[in-house]
Amino acid sequence: QIQLLESGGGLVQAGGSLRLSCVASGHTSGRTFSDYIMGWFRQAPGKEREFLGAINFSGSHTYYADSVKDRFAISRDNAETTVHLQMNEMKSEDTATYYCGAGLTIAQMSHLLGVESWGQGTQVTVSS
């Protein structure tokens, strides 16, 4: 499996912005970072993990959950094996642990299936 490491979490005021990063290392079964669809997810205390969005192999297409599509943006840099999550106009309900994941199909990943690798998560807290 590829290894994923998130960073960039922290405390932000409501209405503010935060940018998370996820760096990948290693490879498996001949696949490298650019062979994976990269997704972002979050899990708030007492709630199930939630799919936020994903970006395709080349970075040319992104897909978002309705709950964040107007505020969050995903980008990737295959040369740096990094995927980013830009979060704007943040709300208190965005408080959660944020995870990146690597998979092969968005359809599966949007249902939290087919995620081959998970990061350890980074905490984001939005103060109101």
matplotlib code that plots the C-alpha trace (Angstrom):
import matplotlib.pyplot as plt

x = [0.0, 1.0, 1.4, -0.4, 0.3, -2.0, -1.0, -2.3, -5.0, -5.6, -7.9, -9.7, -12.4, -15.8, -15.6, -11.9, -9.9, -7.6, -5.6, -4.8, -2.2, -1.7, 1.7, 2.0, 5.0, 5.8, 3.9, 2.2, 1.4, 3.2, 0.9, 2.3, 0.5, -0.7, -2.5, -4.8, -7.9, -7.4, -10.2, -10.8, -13.1, -13.9, -15.3, -16.8, -17.1, -20.0, -20.6, -19.8, -16.9, -18.1, -16.9, -16.1, -14.7, -12.1, -9.8, -9.1, -5.7, -4.5, -6.2, -8.4, -11.7, -12.9, -16.1, -17.6, -20.3, -23.2, -22.4, -19.1, -19.0, -19.3, -16.7, -14.0, -11.6, -9.3, -6.1, -3.2, 0.5, 1.6, 5.2, 5.1, 2.8, 0.6, -3.1, -4.6, -8.0, -8.7, -11.5, -13.1, -16.0, -15.6, -18.4, -18.5, -20.0, -16.7, -15.0, -13.8, -10.8, -9.9, -8.5, -7.2, -7.6, -6.4, -8.6, -9.4, -13.0, -14.9, -18.2, -16.8, -14.9, -18.0, -19.5, -16.3, -15.5, -12.5, -10.1, -6.8, -4.9, -5.9, -3.9, -3.8, -6.0, -5.5, -7.8, -9.6, -11.5, -13.7, -14.5, -17.7]
y = [0.0, 3.5, 5.5, 8.7, 11.5, 14.5, 17.8, 21.4, 20.8, 23.2, 25.8, 28.3, 30.8, 30.4, 32.1, 31.4, 29.2, 26.2, 24.2, 20.5, 18.5, 14.8, 13.4, 9.9, 7.7, 4.1, 2.1, -1.2, -3.7, -1.5, 1.5, 4.9, 8.0, 9.0, 5.7, 6.5, 8.5, 10.6, 11.4, 13.5, 12.4, 13.6, 12.1, 14.2, 12.7, 10.3, 10.4, 8.2, 9.0, 11.2, 11.4, 15.0, 14.8, 13.2, 14.1, 11.9, 10.5, 13.5, 16.2, 17.3, 16.4, 16.8, 15.6, 16.9, 16.0, 18.5, 19.5, 21.1, 21.6, 25.4, 25.8, 23.1, 22.5, 19.5, 19.7, 17.4, 17.6, 14.2, 15.3, 16.0, 13.1, 15.5, 16.2, 19.3, 20.2, 23.9, 24.8, 28.2, 29.8, 27.3, 26.5, 25.0, 21.9, 21.4, 20.4, 16.9, 14.7, 14.9, 12.0, 11.4, 8.1, 6.4, 4.3, 3.3, 4.4, 7.4, 5.5, 3.2, 5.8, 8.0, 5.2, 4.7, 1.5, 0.5, 2.8, 1.0, 3.3, 5.8, 8.5, 8.9, 12.0, 15.6, 17.4, 20.6, 22.7, 25.6, 28.1, 30.1]
z = [0.0, -0.5, 2.8, 3.2, 5.7, 6.2, 7.6, 7.9, 10.4, 13.3, 14.8, 12.6, 13.1, 11.4, 8.0, 7.7, 5.4, 5.9, 3.5, 4.2, 2.4, 2.0, 0.9, -0.5, -0.4, -1.4, -4.0, -4.3, -7.1, -9.6, -8.9, -8.1, -6.8, -10.2, -10.6, -7.7, -7.4, -4.3, -1.9, 1.2, 4.0, 7.5, 10.7, 13.5, 17.0, 17.2, 13.5, 10.6, 8.2, 5.4, 1.8, 0.9, -2.6, -4.9, -7.8, -10.8, -11.7, -13.7, -11.7, -14.5, -12.8, -9.3, -7.6, -4.4, -1.9, -2.0, 1.6, 0.6, -3.2, -3.0, -0.3, -0.7, -3.5, -4.2, -6.2, -6.7, -7.8, -9.1, -9.3, -5.5, -4.8, -2.9, -2.8, -1.2, 0.3, 0.3, 2.7, 2.6, 4.5, 7.2, 9.6, 13.1, 11.6, 9.6, 12.9, 12.4, 11.8, 8.1, 6.2, 2.7, 1.0, -2.2, -4.4, -7.9, -8.5, -7.3, -7.2, -4.6, -2.6, -2.4, -0.4, 1.6, -0.3, -2.3, -0.3, -0.5, 1.8, 4.5, 6.2, 9.9, 9.9, 10.9, 13.3, 12.2, 14.7, 13.7, 16.4, 16.2]

ax = plt.figure().add_subplot(projection="3d")
ax.plot(x, y, z, "-o")
ax.set_aspect("equal")
plt.show()
